[in-house]
Amino acid sequence: MVWYGLAMSVVLDEKRVNVQDAKAHLSELLNRVEAGGRVVIARRGVPVAELAPVSEGRVELGFWPAACSDEAAKPLDPEDTAAWYSE
């Protein structure tokens, strides 16, 4: 199990390697990732990077429309900003 702050994710096929091993065996590590695994690369025992499969397709956040008018993207007037924070 891998902890990220308060969230937890279960990783079934994880391999941890140091930077030197990652350099020496990159092709093998990529094969592992292509098969669905995950590789964590550590420097002096501290995880610093992760090799994981790239998700296919476009990721959409869902809370912002795909198209936004210029008017909606403008900053609020100072009066509107003050009203927003005073309520």
Beta strands, then each sheet from edge to edge (+ up, - down):
strand 1: 2-4
strand 2: 7-9
strand 3: 14-18
strand 4: 38-43
strand 5: 46-51
sheet 1: 1+ 2-
sheet 2: 3+ 4+ 5-
end
